[in-house]
Amino acid sequence: MSASEMANTGSPAPSSNEARSSPPLRVPSAVKTKRSKTQSKRNDGGQSKTALRARTYYRRKEETEVLERKVQGLMLQLQHLARRGVVEIRRDALAARMRRNQALRESIQGQRIIFANTQSFISEFLRAHDHSKYEPVIRLGTDLRERHETLLAMKQQRLQEAVYFLSERSRRMRMDTEFTDLQRFTSDNGDVCLVRFDIKPLFSAQNVMQAFEGVRKFAYNLEISISDLVGHLTIRENDEEDWDTSIAQHRLVTTINHGVQVDTNNVTFTQYWEDGTGPNPQRAVGKELGIAVCNYVEDDALYPYRESERVRQDITYFVVIAKYPRDLPGAFGDTDTTATLDSPTGSEYGAGVSEDNGNEEDMVVALRWTCLRLRKPPFPLDNATASRIREGMEQVDQAMFTAIRHSVDGDVSPRNAPAPRNNE
């Protein structure tokens, strides 16, 4: 640099020594700036990472809280669905039970309809048919000895038929409770009928003979029972014809009000066994047995019916008195009672019957089937008289059990029958 230039710049001229010495080391400003930027970047980077980590933490915390709230909501929803599911399950189970109950109800109703339909057939069968055709035809002549022999010849068959019929009629039924099936109807031919079946347990009876004695007294004193119960004068036209106590014929004439008379002609067969030799009713126990059978006489040459003057009344009944177990089940019991009777005759009645002499759990039971028929007379009969005759029929029908109760309780009968002979 020239002196003029230096003068122009105003800077002093350097000395020679200064001119020879090296200038001082200076850091370029660019390097300083770079370093400061690098340092700033380092500081800013650390702060940025810290801020980023902070932001990530809070963000994740918020996300966690949101997720937890969602989980809680889902849990509540799950619990609600679970409760709803239980309710629906219970509702479905209830609906299924209701459907089953409805099906059972419809099934039971269907069974009742079937039973009702069957009963209608039975009722119409009883009403529409002349059941006198099913009864044994008894015809008696004028010879007294021949009459007795005729009745004696049919006695055992009548007793066996009664045992067979009542065994079948009561086969599926309990014996420790009373039962009565009563049917009243007017048949197609105008006859007034009463059909009745009874099961009568006699808990106070000590033995069969005690109860059967009441049946015999009733059969022997039938005319007295009618007079006492109904209040109508009843006479027995054949009072002298008592050949023995096991066969009795009753030719009765009962006078009703207004001079109307009722004709009754029936034969009663009775027999008592104490040694087990008689026919055995199904399901009975012990050796004692009492049977009484009453059939009406269809044709009697000695005592003919006066149908043009009197109303004819036919009496039919079967009575069996025996011992039965107290716990004997019916058709719907737990014990199977499928033993059957194959034949109504002979000793086959004993099939499936216990030969035990009985114990404290056994009881005396009376089985009875009755058919009372008031024949339609050829002459007009007013309703009041017909009703009175029907009521008298029912009262006499009940008188037998009254006689049995009196015999069991030790009451005195108005007329004593002759003592029975065994196997007679």
C-alpha positions in Angstrom: 0.0 0.0 0.0 1.4 3.4 -0.9 1.8 6.3 1.4 -0.8 8.3 -0.4 -3.3 5.4 0.0 -2.5 5.1 3.6 -2.8 8.8 4.0 -6.1 8.7 2.4 -7.3 5.9 4.7 -6.0 7.7 7.8 -4.4 4.5 9.2 -0.8 4.8 10.5 1.8 3.1 8.6 3.0 0.0 10.2 6.5 -0.2 11.5 9.0 -2.5 10.0 8.9 -4.8 13.0 5.2 -5.1 12.9 5.4 -5.6 9.2 7.6 -8.6 9.8 5.6 -10.3 12.6 2.8 -12.8 11.7 -0.8 -11.5 12.2 -2.8 -12.9 15.2 -4.9 -16.1 14.7 -8.6 -15.4 14.3 -11.5 -17.8 14.1 -13.5 -17.2 11.1 -17.0 -16.0 11.9 -18.4 -18.7 9.7 -16.9 -21.3 11.9 -18.2 -19.6 15.0 -21.6 -19.4 13.5 -21.5 -23.1 12.5 -20.5 -24.1 16.0 -23.1 -21.9 17.5 -25.7 -23.4 15.2 -24.5 -26.9 16.0 -24.7 -26.1 19.7 -28.1 -24.6 19.3 -29.2 -27.6 17.3 -28.0 -29.8 20.1 -29.8 -27.8 22.6 -32.9 -27.6 20.5 -32.7 -31.3 19.7 -32.6 -32.3 23.4 -35.5 -30.0 24.1 -37.4 -31.3 21.1 -36.9 -35.0 22.2 -38.0 -34.2 25.7 -41.0 -32.4 24.5 -41.7 -35.2 22.1 -41.4 -37.8 24.9 -43.7 -35.7 27.0 -46.2 -35.3 24.3 -46.1 -39.1 23.6 -46.6 -39.9 27.3 -49.6 -37.7 27.6 -51.0 -38.8 24.3 -50.6 -42.5 25.3 -52.1 -41.7 28.7 -55.0 -40.1 27.1 -55.4 -43.0 24.7 -55.2 -45.4 27.7 -57.8 -43.5 29.5 -60.0 -43.5 26.4 -59.4 -47.2 26.0 -60.2 -47.8 29.6 -63.4 -45.9 29.3 -64.2 -47.9 26.3 -63.4 -51.1 28.2 -65.7 -50.0 31.0 -68.4 -49.3 28.5 -68.0 -52.6 26.9 -68.0 -54.3 30.3 -71.2 -52.6 31.1 -72.7 -53.5 27.8 -71.5 -57.1 28.3 -73.2 -57.2 31.7 -76.3 -55.8 30.2 -76.2 -58.4 27.5 -75.5 -61.1 30.0 -78.5 -60.0 32.1 -80.6 -59.8 29.0 -79.4 -63.2 27.9 -80.4 -64.7 31.3 -83.8 -63.1 31.0 -84.1 -64.4 27.5 -83.0 -67.8 28.6 -85.6 -67.8 31.4 -88.2 -66.4 29.0 -87.4 -69.1 26.5 -87.5 -71.8 29.2 -90.8 -70.4 30.5 -92.2 -70.4 26.9 -91.0 -74.0 26.5 -92.7 -75.0 29.7 -95.9 -73.2 28.7 -95.8 -75.0 25.3 -95.3 -78.4 27.1 -98.1 -77.6 29.6 -100.4 -76.6 26.7 -99.5 -79.8 24.9 -100.2 -81.8 28.1 -103.4 -79.9 28.7 -104.6 -80.6 25.1 -103.6 -84.3 25.6 -105.6 -84.5 28.8 -108.5 -82.7 27.2 -108.3 -85.1 24.3 -108.4 -88.1 26.7 -111.4 -86.6 28.5 -113.1 -86.2 25.2 -112.3 -89.9 24.3 -113.6 -91.0 27.7 -116.7 -88.8 27.3 -117.3 -90.3 23.8 -116.8 -93.8 25.3 -119.2 -93.1 28.1 -121.8 -91.8 25.6 -121.6 -95.2 23.9 -122.0 -97.0 27.2 -124.9 -94.8 28.2 -126.7 -95.3 24.9 -126.0 -99.0 25.1 -127.7 -99.1 28.5 -130.6 -97.0 27.4 -131.3 -98.4 23.9 -131.0 -102.1 24.5 -133.3 -104.5 26.3 -130.9 -105.9 28.9 -133.4 -108.5 30.1 -132.1 -110.6 27.2 -128.8 -110.9 29.1 -130.4 -112.1 32.3 -130.8 -115.8 32.9 -134.3 -117.1 32.0 -135.9 -118.6 35.1 -139.1 -120.6 34.4 -140.9 -122.4 37.3 -143.7 -124.9 37.1 -146.4 -125.8 39.6 -144.7 -128.7 41.4 -143.0 -127.5 44.5 -140.2 -130.1 44.5 -139.5 -129.5 40.9 -139.3 -125.8 41.4 -136.8 -126.2 44.2 -134.7 -128.6 42.1 -134.7 -126.2 39.2 -133.4 -123.4 41.3 -130.9 -125.6 43.0 -129.5 -126.8 39.7 -128.7 -123.2 38.6 -127.3 -122.0 41.9 -123.6 -122.6 41.5 -123.6 -121.2 38.0 -125.2 -118.0 39.2 -122.7 -117.6 42.0 -119.8 -118.2 39.7 -121.1 -115.6 37.2 -121.5 -113.1 40.0 -117.9 -113.5 41.2 -116.6 -113.3 37.6 -118.6 -110.2 36.8 -117.8 -108.3 40.0 -114.1 -109.3 39.7 -113.9 -107.8 36.3 -116.0 -104.7 37.2 -113.6 -103.9 40.1 -110.4 -105.2 38.6 -108.7 -101.8 38.2 -110.2 -100.1 41.2 -109.0 -99.4 44.8 -110.8 -101.2 47.6 -110.0 -99.0 50.5 -112.4 -96.1 49.5 -116.1 -96.0 48.8 -117.2 -95.8 45.2 -120.7 -95.6 43.7 -121.7 -95.4 40.0 -125.4 -94.7 39.7 -127.3 -94.5 36.4 -131.0 -93.7 36.0 -132.6 -93.9 32.6 -135.7 -94.8 30.6 -135.0 -97.4 27.9 -136.4 -97.3 24.4 -139.2 -99.6 25.3 -140.4 -97.3 28.2 -138.9 -99.3 31.1 -137.6 -97.2 34.0 -134.2 -98.5 35.0 -131.6 -98.0 37.8 -128.1 -99.5 37.4 -125.7 -99.1 40.3 -122.3 -100.4 41.2 -120.8 -100.0 44.7 -117.6 -100.6 46.5 -118.1 -100.5 50.3 -115.1 -101.1 52.6 -116.3 -102.3 56.0 -113.5 -101.3 58.3 -115.3 -102.2 61.5 -116.2 -105.7 60.3 -114.2 -108.3 62.1 -114.8 -111.0 59.5 -116.7 -111.7 56.3 -119.4 -113.7 58.1 -120.3 -110.7 60.2 -121.0 -108.6 57.2 -122.6 -111.3 55.1 -125.1 -112.0 57.8 -126.6 -108.5 57.0 -127.0 -109.5 53.4 -128.8 -112.6 54.3 -131.2 -110.8 56.6 -132.0 -108.3 53.9 -132.7 -111.0 51.4 -134.7 -113.0 53.8 -136.8 -110.0 55.0 -137.2 -108.2 51.7 -140.9 -107.6 52.1 -140.3 -106.1 55.6 -137.6 -103.9 54.2 -140.0 -102.6 51.5 -142.8 -102.0 54.0 -140.6 -100.2 56.6 -138.6 -98.1 54.2 -141.2 -97.1 51.5 -144.2 -97.2 53.8 -146.2 -99.3 51.3 -148.0 -102.5 52.3 -146.0 -105.4 51.0 -147.1 -109.1 51.3 -145.3 -112.2 50.3 -147.6 -114.6 48.6 -145.3 -117.7 48.8 -144.3 -117.4 52.5 -144.5 -121.2 52.9 -141.9 -122.1 50.3 -138.6 -121.9 52.3 -136.9 -125.2 51.4 -133.5 -124.0 52.7 -131.8 -120.8 53.6 -129.5 -120.7 50.6 -132.4 -120.4 48.0 -135.3 -118.1 48.6 -138.1 -117.0 46.3 -140.0 -113.8 47.0 -143.3 -113.4 45.3 -144.2 -109.9 46.6 -147.1 -107.6 45.9 -146.8 -104.0 47.0 -149.7 -101.6 47.1 -149.1 -98.0 46.2 -151.4 -95.1 46.5 -154.5 -94.9 44.4 -154.7 -98.7 44.4 -151.7 -99.3 42.1 -150.0 -102.6 42.8 -146.4 -103.7 42.0 -145.5 -107.3 41.2 -142.1 -108.6 42.2 -141.0 -112.2 41.7 -137.3 -112.9 42.3 -135.1 -115.7 43.5 -132.1 -115.1 45.8 -129.1 -117.5 46.0 -126.7 -117.1 49.0 -123.7 -119.1 50.1 -120.9 -118.6 52.6 -117.5 -120.4 52.6 -115.0 -120.2 55.4 -112.5 -122.9 54.3 -111.4 -121.5 50.9 -113.3 -124.0 48.8 -115.5 -121.5 47.1 -114.7 -119.4 44.0 -112.1 -116.8 44.7 -112.6 -113.2 43.7 -109.7 -111.6 41.9 -107.2 -109.9 44.3 -109.0 -111.1 47.4 -107.1 -112.7 50.3 -108.1 -115.1 53.0 -110.5 -118.1 52.8 -113.8 -116.4 53.8 -116.2 -115.6 51.0 -119.9 -114.6 50.9 -121.9 -114.4 47.7 -125.5 -113.4 47.1 -127.3 -113.3 43.8 -130.8 -112.2 43.0 -132.5 -112.8 39.7 -136.1 -112.2 38.7 -138.4 -115.0 37.5 -139.4 -114.7 33.9 -142.3 -117.2 33.9 -143.9 -118.6 37.0 -146.8 -121.0 36.5 -147.7 -121.0 40.1 -147.6 -117.2 40.6 -148.0 -115.6 37.2 -147.6 -111.9 36.6 -150.7 -109.8 36.3 -149.3 -107.3 33.9 -152.8 -106.0 33.0 -153.4 -105.1 36.6 -150.1 -104.6 38.2 -146.8 -102.9 37.5 -144.0 -105.4 37.1 -140.7 -104.7 38.9 -137.6 -106.8 38.2 -134.7 -107.0 40.7 -131.2 -108.2 39.8 -128.2 -107.8 42.1 -124.8 -109.5 42.7 -123.1 -109.2 46.1 -119.6 -110.4 46.9 -118.1 -109.9 50.4 -114.5 -110.9 50.9 -111.2 -109.6 52.4 -108.8 -107.4 50.5 -105.5 -105.8 51.3 -105.8 -102.2 52.5 -103.0 -101.1 50.2 -104.3 -102.7 47.1 -103.6 -100.2 44.3 -106.0 -99.2 41.5 -105.3 -98.9 37.8 -103.0 -95.9 38.4 -101.1 -97.4 41.3 -97.4 -98.4 41.4 -98.1 -102.1 41.6 -98.9 -104.1 38.5 -102.1 -106.0 38.8 -102.2 -107.7 35.4 -103.5 -111.1 36.6 -106.5 -112.1 34.7 -109.4 -114.5 34.9 -109.5 -116.8 31.9 -112.8 -118.5 32.6 -115.9 -117.8 34.6 -116.3 -121.4 35.6 -114.4 -123.9 37.7 -111.5 -123.4 40.0 -109.7 -121.0 37.7 -111.0 -118.1 39.8 -108.2 -118.9 42.2 -105.5 -117.8 39.7 -103.4 -115.0 41.1 -105.3 -115.0 44.4 -103.4 -115.1 47.7 -104.1 -118.0 50.1 -103.1 -116.0 53.1 -105.5 -116.2 56.0 -105.3 -112.4 56.3 -103.6 -110.0 58.7 -104.2 -106.7 60.4 -103.8 -104.8 57.1 -106.7 -106.7 55.4 -110.2 -105.4 55.4 -113.7 -106.7 54.6 -115.1 -105.2 51.4 -118.6 -105.5 49.9 -118.9 -105.4 46.1 -122.4 -105.0 44.7 -124.0 -104.5 41.3 -127.7 -103.8 41.1 -130.2 -103.4 38.2 -133.7 -102.4 39.1 -136.2 -102.3 36.2 -139.8 -101.0 36.3 -141.6 -102.4 33.3 -143.8 -100.1 31.3 -147.4 -101.2 32.1 -150.0 -101.6 29.5 -152.3 -99.2 31.4 -151.7 -95.5 32.0 -149.6 -94.6 35.0 -149.5 -91.0 36.3 -146.1 -89.3 36.9 -146.6 -89.0 40.7 -147.2 -92.7 41.2 -144.3 -93.6 38.8 -142.0 -91.2 40.7 -143.0 -92.7 44.0 -142.3 -96.2 42.8 -138.8 -95.1 41.5 -138.0 -93.5 44.8 -139.0 -96.7 46.6 -136.8 -98.7 44.4 -133.8 -96.5 45.3 -134.6 -96.7 49.0 -134.8 -100.5 48.9 -131.6 -100.6 47.0 -129.9 -98.7 49.9 -131.5 -100.8 52.5 -129.0 -103.7 51.9 -126.1 -101.6 53.1 -128.1 -100.5 56.1 -128.7 -104.1 57.0 -125.0 -104.8 56.6 -124.1 -101.9 58.9 -126.6 -103.1 61.5 -125.1 -106.6 61.3 -121.5 -105.3 61.7 -122.4 -102.9 64.5 -124.4 -105.5 66.4 -127.9 -103.9 65.9 -130.9 -106.2 66.2 -132.7 -107.0 63.0 -136.5 -106.8 63.0 -136.6 -110.4 61.9 -133.9 -112.9 62.3 -133.0 -115.2 59.5 -132.1 -118.8 60.1 -128.5 -119.5 60.8 -126.5 -120.3 57.6 -125.0 -123.7 57.0 -121.5 -123.7 55.6 -121.1 -124.9 52.0 -124.8 -124.9 51.6 
